[in-house]
């Protein structure tokens, strides 16, 4: 039973799938954070350096 579980869940394919899932989730999170922070940074920049 344990051998079946280890073979099933820790096969290279599932590890690669999990890895790609994590990296895509991370990329989505980073994109969300950037989308939130960019308008703030632009607003600060315009307030400071606007003529």
mmCIF file as Biopython writes it, N, C-alpha, C and O atoms, coordinates in Angstrom:
data_model
#
loop_
_atom_site.group_PDB
_atom_site.id
_atom_site.type_symbol
_atom_site.label_atom_id
_atom_site.label_alt_id
_atom_site.label_comp_id
_atom_site.label_asym_id
_atom_site.label_entity_id
_atom_site.label_seq_id
_atom_site.pdbx_PDB_ins_code
_atom_site.Cartn_x
_atom_site.Cartn_y
_atom_site.Cartn_z
_atom_site.occupancy
_atom_site.B_iso_or_equiv
_atom_site.auth_seq_id
_atom_site.auth_asym_id
_atom_site.pdbx_PDB_model_num
ATOM 1   N N  . UNK A ? 1  ? 0.834  -1.204 0.000   1.0 0.0 1  A 1 
ATOM 2   C CA . UNK A ? 1  ? 0.000  0.000  0.000   1.0 0.0 1  A 1 
ATOM 3   C C  . UNK A ? 1  ? 0.871  1.258  0.000   1.0 0.0 1  A 1 
ATOM 4   O O  . UNK A ? 1  ? 0.662  2.165  -0.806  1.0 0.0 1  A 1 
ATOM 5   N N  . UNK A ? 2  ? 1.832  1.305  0.894   1.0 0.0 2  A 1 
ATOM 6   C CA . UNK A ? 2  ? 2.716  2.463  0.966   1.0 0.0 2  A 1 
ATOM 7   C C  . UNK A ? 2  ? 3.514  2.597  -0.318  1.0 0.0 2  A 1 
ATOM 8   O O  . UNK A ? 2  ? 3.715  3.704  -0.819  1.0 0.0 2  A 1 
ATOM 9   N N  . UNK A ? 3  ? 3.973  1.460  -0.854  1.0 0.0 3  A 1 
ATOM 10  C CA . UNK A ? 3  ? 4.725  1.492  -2.100  1.0 0.0 3  A 1 
ATOM 11  C C  . UNK A ? 3  ? 3.859  2.044  -3.235  1.0 0.0 3  A 1 
ATOM 12  O O  . UNK A ? 3  ? 4.332  2.826  -4.059  1.0 0.0 3  A 1 
ATOM 13  N N  . UNK A ? 4  ? 2.599  1.634  -3.270  1.0 0.0 4  A 1 
ATOM 14  C CA . UNK A ? 4  ? 1.692  2.131  -4.305  1.0 0.0 4  A 1 
ATOM 15  C C  . UNK A ? 4  ? 1.526  3.639  -4.185  1.0 0.0 4  A 1 
ATOM 16  O O  . UNK A ? 4  ? 1.568  4.359  -5.183  1.0 0.0 4  A 1 
ATOM 17  N N  . UNK A ? 5  ? 1.338  4.106  -2.965  1.0 0.0 5  A 1 
ATOM 18  C CA . UNK A ? 5  ? 1.140  5.540  -2.749  1.0 0.0 5  A 1 
ATOM 19  C C  . UNK A ? 5  ? 2.387  6.311  -3.170  1.0 0.0 5  A 1 
ATOM 20  O O  . UNK A ? 5  ? 2.287  7.333  -3.849  1.0 0.0 5  A 1 
ATOM 21  N N  . UNK A ? 6  ? 3.564  5.823  -2.769  1.0 0.0 6  A 1 
ATOM 22  C CA . UNK A ? 6  ? 4.798  6.536  -3.101  1.0 0.0 6  A 1 
ATOM 23  C C  . UNK A ? 6  ? 5.024  6.528  -4.605  1.0 0.0 6  A 1 
ATOM 24  O O  . UNK A ? 6  ? 5.471  7.529  -5.166  1.0 0.0 6  A 1 
ATOM 25  N N  . UNK A ? 7  ? 4.724  5.419  -5.263  1.0 0.0 7  A 1 
ATOM 26  C CA . UNK A ? 7  ? 4.869  5.363  -6.712  1.0 0.0 7  A 1 
ATOM 27  C C  . UNK A ? 7  ? 3.867  6.290  -7.388  1.0 0.0 7  A 1 
ATOM 28  O O  . UNK A ? 7  ? 4.174  6.938  -8.388  1.0 0.0 7  A 1 
ATOM 29  N N  . UNK A ? 8  ? 2.663  6.340  -6.821  1.0 0.0 8  A 1 
ATOM 30  C CA . UNK A ? 8  ? 1.605  7.105  -7.469  1.0 0.0 8  A 1 
ATOM 31  C C  . UNK A ? 8  ? 1.826  8.608  -7.307  1.0 0.0 8  A 1 
ATOM 32  O O  . UNK A ? 8  ? 1.660  9.367  -8.262  1.0 0.0 8  A 1 
ATOM 33  N N  . UNK A ? 9  ? 2.199  9.037  -6.107  1.0 0.0 9  A 1 
ATOM 34  C CA . UNK A ? 9  ? 2.246  10.468 -5.820  1.0 0.0 9  A 1 
ATOM 35  C C  . UNK A ? 9  ? 3.614  11.094 -6.041  1.0 0.0 9  A 1 
ATOM 36  O O  . UNK A ? 9  ? 3.718  12.303 -6.246  1.0 0.0 9  A 1 
ATOM 37  N N  . UNK A ? 10 ? 4.668  10.277 -6.001  1.0 0.0 10 A 1 
ATOM 38  C CA . UNK A ? 10 ? 6.003  10.836 -6.120  1.0 0.0 10 A 1 
ATOM 39  C C  . UNK A ? 10 ? 6.682  10.406 -7.416  1.0 0.0 10 A 1 
ATOM 40  O O  . UNK A ? 10 ? 7.910  10.339 -7.489  1.0 0.0 10 A 1 
ATOM 41  N N  . UNK A ? 11 ? 5.891  10.118 -8.424  1.0 0.0 11 A 1 
ATOM 42  C CA . UNK A ? 11 ? 6.476  9.841  -9.729  1.0 0.0 11 A 1 
ATOM 43  C C  . UNK A ? 11 ? 7.011  11.150 -10.314 1.0 0.0 11 A 1 
ATOM 44  O O  . UNK A ? 11 ? 6.504  12.222 -9.984  1.0 0.0 11 A 1 
ATOM 45  N N  . UNK A ? 12 ? 8.015  11.078 -11.166 1.0 0.0 12 A 1 
ATOM 46  C CA . UNK A ? 12 ? 8.587  12.305 -11.747 1.0 0.0 12 A 1 
ATOM 47  C C  . UNK A ? 12 ? 7.537  13.156 -12.463 1.0 0.0 12 A 1 
ATOM 48  O O  . UNK A ? 12 ? 7.602  14.385 -12.437 1.0 0.0 12 A 1 
ATOM 49  N N  . UNK A ? 13 ? 6.582  12.501 -13.094 1.0 0.0 13 A 1 
ATOM 50  C CA . UNK A ? 13 ? 5.557  13.247 -13.816 1.0 0.0 13 A 1 
ATOM 51  C C  . UNK A ? 13 ? 4.730  14.097 -12.856 1.0 0.0 13 A 1 
ATOM 52  O O  . UNK A ? 13 ? 4.488  15.275 -13.119 1.0 0.0 13 A 1 
ATOM 53  N N  . UNK A ? 14 ? 4.298  13.506 -11.746 1.0 0.0 14 A 1 
ATOM 54  C CA . UNK A ? 14 ? 3.471  14.254 -10.801 1.0 0.0 14 A 1 
ATOM 55  C C  . UNK A ? 14 ? 4.289  15.359 -10.130 1.0 0.0 14 A 1 
ATOM 56  O O  . UNK A ? 14 ? 3.769  16.436 -9.837  1.0 0.0 14 A 1 
ATOM 57  N N  . UNK A ? 15 ? 5.564  15.082 -9.891  1.0 0.0 15 A 1 
ATOM 58  C CA . UNK A ? 15 ? 6.429  16.111 -9.313  1.0 0.0 15 A 1 
ATOM 59  C C  . UNK A ? 15 ? 6.561  17.284 -10.275 1.0 0.0 15 A 1 
ATOM 60  O O  . UNK A ? 15 ? 6.486  18.442 -9.865  1.0 0.0 15 A 1 
ATOM 61  N N  . UNK A ? 16 ? 6.760  16.980 -11.560 1.0 0.0 16 A 1 
ATOM 62  C CA . UNK A ? 16 ? 6.878  18.045 -12.550 1.0 0.0 16 A 1 
ATOM 63  C C  . UNK A ? 16 ? 5.569  18.818 -12.674 1.0 0.0 16 A 1 
ATOM 64  O O  . UNK A ? 16 ? 5.573  20.041 -12.815 1.0 0.0 16 A 1 
ATOM 65  N N  . UNK A ? 17 ? 4.448  18.097 -12.621 1.0 0.0 17 A 1 
ATOM 66  C CA . UNK A ? 17 ? 3.146  18.754 -12.701 1.0 0.0 17 A 1 
ATOM 67  C C  . UNK A ? 17 ? 2.938  19.676 -11.505 1.0 0.0 17 A 1 
ATOM 68  O O  . UNK A ? 17 ? 2.486  20.812 -11.652 1.0 0.0 17 A 1 
ATOM 69  N N  . UNK A ? 18 ? 3.273  19.171 -10.322 1.0 0.0 18 A 1 
ATOM 70  C CA . UNK A ? 18 ? 3.131  19.969 -9.103  1.0 0.0 18 A 1 
ATOM 71  C C  . UNK A ? 18 ? 4.026  21.198 -9.169  1.0 0.0 18 A 1 
ATOM 72  O O  . UNK A ? 18 ? 3.627  22.291 -8.767  1.0 0.0 18 A 1 
ATOM 73  N N  . UNK A ? 19 ? 5.244  21.009 -9.681  1.0 0.0 19 A 1 
ATOM 74  C CA . UNK A ? 19 ? 6.194  22.106 -9.796  1.0 0.0 19 A 1 
ATOM 75  C C  . UNK A ? 19 ? 5.657  23.186 -10.739 1.0 0.0 19 A 1 
ATOM 76  O O  . UNK A ? 19 ? 5.723  24.378 -10.439 1.0 0.0 19 A 1 
ATOM 77  N N  . UNK A ? 20 ? 5.123  22.745 -11.885 1.0 0.0 20 A 1 
ATOM 78  C CA . UNK A ? 20 ? 4.599  23.720 -12.844 1.0 0.0 20 A 1 
ATOM 79  C C  . UNK A ? 20 ? 3.361  24.420 -12.279 1.0 0.0 20 A 1 
ATOM 80  O O  . UNK A ? 20 ? 3.139  25.606 -12.524 1.0 0.0 20 A 1 
ATOM 81  N N  . UNK A ? 21 ? 2.564  23.670 -11.524 1.0 0.0 21 A 1 
ATOM 82  C CA . UNK A ? 21 ? 1.383  24.249 -10.888 1.0 0.0 21 A 1 
ATOM 83  C C  . UNK A ? 21 ? 1.808  25.343 -9.903  1.0 0.0 21 A 1 
ATOM 84  O O  . UNK A ? 21 ? 1.239  26.434 -9.888  1.0 0.0 21 A 1 
ATOM 85  N N  . UNK A ? 22 ? 2.807  25.036 -9.091  1.0 0.0 22 A 1 
ATOM 86  C CA . UNK A ? 22 ? 3.294  26.011 -8.117  1.0 0.0 22 A 1 
ATOM 87  C C  . UNK A ? 22 ? 3.871  27.241 -8.815  1.0 0.0 22 A 1 
ATOM 88  O O  . UNK A ? 22 ? 3.609  28.373 -8.408  1.0 0.0 22 A 1 
ATOM 89  N N  . UNK A ? 23 ? 4.651  27.015 -9.863  1.0 0.0 23 A 1 
ATOM 90  C CA . UNK A ? 23 ? 5.291  28.152 -10.516 1.0 0.0 23 A 1 
ATOM 91  C C  . UNK A ? 23 ? 4.254  29.028 -11.223 1.0 0.0 23 A 1 
ATOM 92  O O  . UNK A ? 23 ? 4.392  30.251 -11.253 1.0 0.0 23 A 1 
ATOM 93  N N  . UNK A ? 24 ? 3.220  28.405 -11.790 1.0 0.0 24 A 1 
ATOM 94  C CA . UNK A ? 24 ? 2.187  29.215 -12.446 1.0 0.0 24 A 1 
ATOM 95  C C  . UNK A ? 24 ? 1.380  29.997 -11.410 1.0 0.0 24 A 1 
ATOM 96  O O  . UNK A ? 24 ? 0.987  31.138 -11.650 1.0 0.0 24 A 1 
ATOM 97  N N  . UNK A ? 25 ? 1.138  29.372 -10.257 1.0 0.0 25 A 1 
ATOM 98  C CA . UNK A ? 25 ? 0.433  30.079 -9.184  1.0 0.0 25 A 1 
ATOM 99  C C  . UNK A ? 25 ? 1.283  31.243 -8.672  1.0 0.0 25 A 1 
ATOM 100 O O  . UNK A ? 25 ? 0.771  32.326 -8.389  1.0 0.0 25 A 1 
ATOM 101 N N  . UNK A ? 26 ? 2.581  30.998 -8.558  1.0 0.0 26 A 1 
ATOM 102 C CA . UNK A ? 26 ? 3.482  32.049 -8.119  1.0 0.0 26 A 1 
ATOM 103 C C  . UNK A ? 26 ? 3.498  33.197 -9.121  1.0 0.0 26 A 1 
ATOM 104 O O  . UNK A ? 26 ? 3.479  34.366 -8.737  1.0 0.0 26 A 1 
ATOM 105 N N  . UNK A ? 27 ? 3.532  32.855 -10.409 1.0 0.0 27 A 1 
ATOM 106 C CA . UNK A ? 27 ? 3.544  33.873 -11.453 1.0 0.0 27 A 1 
ATOM 107 C C  . UNK A ? 27 ? 2.257  34.691 -11.425 1.0 0.0 27 A 1 
ATOM 108 O O  . UNK A ? 27 ? 2.282  35.908 -11.612 1.0 0.0 27 A 1 
ATOM 109 N N  . UNK A ? 28 ? 1.131  34.014 -11.189 1.0 0.0 28 A 1 
ATOM 110 C CA . UNK A ? 28 ? -0.144 34.725 -11.117 1.0 0.0 28 A 1 
ATOM 111 C C  . UNK A ? 28 ? -0.166 35.672 -9.912  1.0 0.0 28 A 1 
ATOM 112 O O  . UNK A ? 28 ? -0.665 36.794 -9.998  1.0 0.0 28 A 1 
ATOM 113 N N  . UNK A ? 29 ? 0.383  35.203 -8.794  1.0 0.0 29 A 1 
ATOM 114 C CA . UNK A ? 29 ? 0.421  36.030 -7.601  1.0 0.0 29 A 1 
ATOM 115 C C  . UNK A ? 29 ? 1.298  37.258 -7.833  1.0 0.0 29 A 1 
ATOM 116 O O  . UNK A ? 29 ? 0.933  38.372 -7.459  1.0 0.0 29 A 1 
ATOM 117 N N  . UNK A ? 30 ? 2.463  37.041 -8.456  1.0 0.0 30 A 1 
ATOM 118 C CA . UNK A ? 30 ? 3.372  38.152 -8.738  1.0 0.0 30 A 1 
ATOM 119 C C  . UNK A ? 30 ? 2.709  39.155 -9.683  1.0 0.0 30 A 1 
ATOM 120 O O  . UNK A ? 30 ? 2.840  40.367 -9.510  1.0 0.0 30 A 1 
ATOM 121 N N  . UNK A ? 31 ? 2.002  38.638 -10.674 1.0 0.0 31 A 1 
ATOM 122 C CA . UNK A ? 31 ? 1.323  39.524 -11.619 1.0 0.0 31 A 1 
ATOM 123 C C  . UNK A ? 31 ? 0.262  40.358 -10.905 1.0 0.0 31 A 1 
ATOM 124 O O  . UNK A ? 31 ? 0.107  41.546 -11.187 1.0 0.0 31 A 1 
ATOM 125 N N  . UNK A ? 32 ? -0.474 39.728 -9.973  1.0 0.0 32 A 1 
ATOM 126 C CA . UNK A ? 32 ? -1.480 40.471 -9.210  1.0 0.0 32 A 1 
ATOM 127 C C  . UNK A ? 32 ? -0.822 41.555 -8.368  1.0 0.0 32 A 1 
ATOM 128 O O  . UNK A ? 32 ? -1.294 42.691 -8.323  1.0 0.0 32 A 1 
ATOM 129 N N  . UNK A ? 33 ? 0.276  41.193 -7.698  1.0 0.0 33 A 1 
ATOM 130 C CA . UNK A ? 33 ? 0.965  42.160 -6.850  1.0 0.0 33 A 1 
ATOM 131 C C  . UNK A ? 33 ? 1.494  43.323 -7.683  1.0 0.0 33 A 1 
ATOM 132 O O  . UNK A ? 33 ? 1.394  44.479 -7.273  1.0 0.0 33 A 1 
ATOM 133 N N  . UNK A ? 34 ? 2.055  43.022 -8.846  1.0 0.0 34 A 1 
ATOM 134 C CA . UNK A ? 34 ? 2.565  44.073 -9.713  1.0 0.0 34 A 1 
ATOM 135 C C  . UNK A ? 34 ? 1.427  44.961 -10.199 1.0 0.0 34 A 1 
ATOM 136 O O  . UNK A ? 34 ? 1.564  46.184 -10.246 1.0 0.0 34 A 1 
ATOM 137 N N  . UNK A ? 35 ? 0.309  44.348 -10.560 1.0 0.0 35 A 1 
ATOM 138 C CA . UNK A ? 35 ? -0.834 45.130 -11.040 1.0 0.0 35 A 1 
ATOM 139 C C  . UNK A ? 35 ? -1.338 46.061 -9.943  1.0 0.0 35 A 1 
ATOM 140 O O  . UNK A ? 35 ? -1.794 47.168 -10.229 1.0 0.0 35 A 1 
ATOM 141 N N  . UNK A ? 36 ? -1.259 45.613 -8.679  1.0 0.0 36 A 1 
ATOM 142 C CA . UNK A ? 36 ? -1.685 46.470 -7.574  1.0 0.0 36 A 1 
ATOM 143 C C  . UNK A ? 36 ? -0.671 47.574 -7.312  1.0 0.0 36 A 1 
ATOM 144 O O  . UNK A ? 36 ? -1.047 48.718 -7.059  1.0 0.0 36 A 1 
ATOM 145 N N  . UNK A ? 37 ? 0.613  47.235 -7.373  1.0 0.0 37 A 1 
ATOM 146 C CA . UNK A ? 37 ? 1.634  48.184 -6.924  1.0 0.0 37 A 1 
ATOM 147 C C  . UNK A ? 37 ? 1.980  49.208 -7.998  1.0 0.0 37 A 1 
ATOM 148 O O  . UNK A ? 37 ? 2.384  50.321 -7.662  1.0 0.0 37 A 1 
ATOM 149 N N  . UNK A ? 38 ? 1.838  48.873 -9.263  1.0 0.0 38 A 1 
ATOM 150 C CA . UNK A ? 38 ? 2.244  49.799 -10.333 1.0 0.0 38 A 1 
ATOM 151 C C  . UNK A ? 38 ? 1.458  51.111 -10.288 1.0 0.0 38 A 1 
ATOM 152 O O  . UNK A ? 38 ? 2.081  52.170 -10.362 1.0 0.0 38 A 1 
ATOM 153 N N  . UNK A ? 39 ? 0.131  51.102 -10.171 1.0 0.0 39 A 1 
ATOM 154 C CA . UNK A ? 39 ? -0.589 52.392 -10.094 1.0 0.0 39 A 1 
ATOM 155 C C  . UNK A ? 39 ? -0.154 53.238 -8.904  1.0 0.0 39 A 1 
ATOM 156 O O  . UNK A ? 39 ? -0.073 54.461 -9.017  1.0 0.0 39 A 1 
ATOM 157 N N  . UNK A ? 40 ? 0.126  52.608 -7.766  1.0 0.0 40 A 1 
ATOM 158 C CA . UNK A ? 40 ? 0.592  53.352 -6.596  1.0 0.0 40 A 1 
ATOM 159 C C  . UNK A ? 40 ? 1.932  54.010 -6.873  1.0 0.0 40 A 1 
ATOM 160 O O  . UNK A ? 40 ? 2.145  55.183 -6.568  1.0 0.0 40 A 1 
ATOM 161 N N  . UNK A ? 41 ? 2.835  53.223 -7.462  1.0 0.0 41 A 1 
ATOM 162 C CA . UNK A ? 41 ? 4.165  53.759 -7.766  1.0 0.0 41 A 1 
ATOM 163 C C  . UNK A ? 41 ? 4.043  54.911 -8.754  1.0 0.0 41 A 1 
ATOM 164 O O  . UNK A ? 41 ? 4.706  55.936 -8.597  1.0 0.0 41 A 1 
ATOM 165 N N  . UNK A ? 42 ? 3.204  54.753 -9.767  1.0 0.0 42 A 1 
ATOM 166 C CA . UNK A ? 42 ? 3.016  55.819 -10.747 1.0 0.0 42 A 1 
ATOM 167 C C  . UNK A ? 42 ? 2.423  57.058 -10.080 1.0 0.0 42 A 1 
ATOM 168 O O  . UNK A ? 42 ? 2.827  58.181 -10.381 1.0 0.0 42 A 1 
ATOM 169 N N  . UNK A ? 43 ? 1.473  56.856 -9.182  1.0 0.0 43 A 1 
ATOM 170 C CA . UNK A ? 43 ? 0.861  57.999 -8.502  1.0 0.0 43 A 1 
ATOM 171 C C  . UNK A ? 43 ? 1.893  58.735 -7.654  1.0 0.0 43 A 1 
ATOM 172 O O  . UNK A ? 43 ? 1.935  59.965 -7.653  1.0 0.0 43 A 1 
ATOM 173 N N  . UNK A ? 44 ? 2.730  57.980 -6.927  1.0 0.0 44 A 1 
ATOM 174 C CA . UNK A ? 44 ? 3.786  58.605 -6.127  1.0 0.0 44 A 1 
ATOM 175 C C  . UNK A ? 44 ? 4.738  59.374 -7.024  1.0 0.0 44 A 1 
ATOM 176 O O  . UNK A ? 44 ? 5.132  60.502 -6.725  1.0 0.0 44 A 1 
ATOM 177 N N  . UNK A ? 45 ? 5.100  58.735 -8.134  1.0 0.0 45 A 1 
ATOM 178 C CA . UNK A ? 45 ? 6.047  59.356 -9.063  1.0 0.0 45 A 1 
ATOM 179 C C  . UNK A ? 45 ? 5.470  60.657 -9.609  1.0 0.0 45 A 1 
ATOM 180 O O  . UNK A ? 45 ? 6.170  61.666 -9.687  1.0 0.0 45 A 1 
ATOM 181 N N  . UNK A ? 46 ? 4.200  60.633 -9.986  1.0 0.0 46 A 1 
ATOM 182 C CA . UNK A ? 46 ? 3.586  61.832 -10.554 1.0 0.0 46 A 1 
ATOM 183 C C  . UNK A ? 46 ? 3.450  62.929 -9.496  1.0 0.0 46 A 1 
ATOM 184 O O  . UNK A ? 46 ? 3.631  64.109 -9.797  1.0 0.0 46 A 1 
ATOM 185 N N  . UNK A ? 47 ? 3.133  62.545 -8.267  1.0 0.0 47 A 1 
ATOM 186 C CA . UNK A ? 47 ? 3.014  63.542 -7.210  1.0 0.0 47 A 1 
ATOM 187 C C  . UNK A ? 47 ? 4.365  64.213 -6.945  1.0 0.0 47 A 1 
ATOM 188 O O  . UNK A ? 47 ? 4.441  65.422 -6.730  1.0 0.0 47 A 1 
ATOM 189 N N  . UNK A ? 48 ? 5.429  63.403 -6.964  1.0 0.0 48 A 1 
ATOM 190 C CA . UNK A ? 48 ? 6.740  63.928 -6.636  1.0 0.0 48 A 1 
ATOM 191 C C  . UNK A ? 48 ? 7.337  64.738 -7.780  1.0 0.0 48 A 1 
ATOM 192 O O  . UNK A ? 48 ? 7.891  65.818 -7.573  1.0 0.0 48 A 1 
ATOM 193 N N  . UNK A ? 49 ? 7.215  64.200 -8.985  1.0 0.0 49 A 1 
ATOM 194 C CA . UNK A ? 49 ? 7.987  64.763 -10.093 1.0 0.0 49 A 1 
ATOM 195 C C  . UNK A ? 49 ? 7.134  65.480 -11.136 1.0 0.0 49 A 1 
ATOM 196 O O  . UNK A ? 49 ? 7.635  65.864 -12.192 1.0 0.0 49 A 1 
ATOM 197 N N  . UNK A ? 50 ? 5.852  65.659 -10.843 1.0 0.0 50 A 1 
ATOM 198 C CA . UNK A ? 50 ? 5.016  66.384 -11.808 1.0 0.0 50 A 1 
ATOM 199 C C  . UNK A ? 50 ? 5.396  67.859 -11.790 1.0 0.0 50 A 1 
ATOM 200 O O  . UNK A ? 50 ? 5.665  68.406 -10.720 1.0 0.0 50 A 1 
ATOM 201 N N  . UNK A ? 51 ? 5.425  68.500 -12.917 1.0 0.0 51 A 1 
ATOM 202 C CA . UNK A ? 51 ? 5.772  69.925 -12.966 1.0 0.0 51 A 1 
ATOM 203 C C  . UNK A ? 51 ? 4.678  70.796 -12.345 1.0 0.0 51 A 1 
ATOM 204 O O  . UNK A ? 51 ? 4.811  72.019 -12.305 1.0 0.0 51 A 1 
#
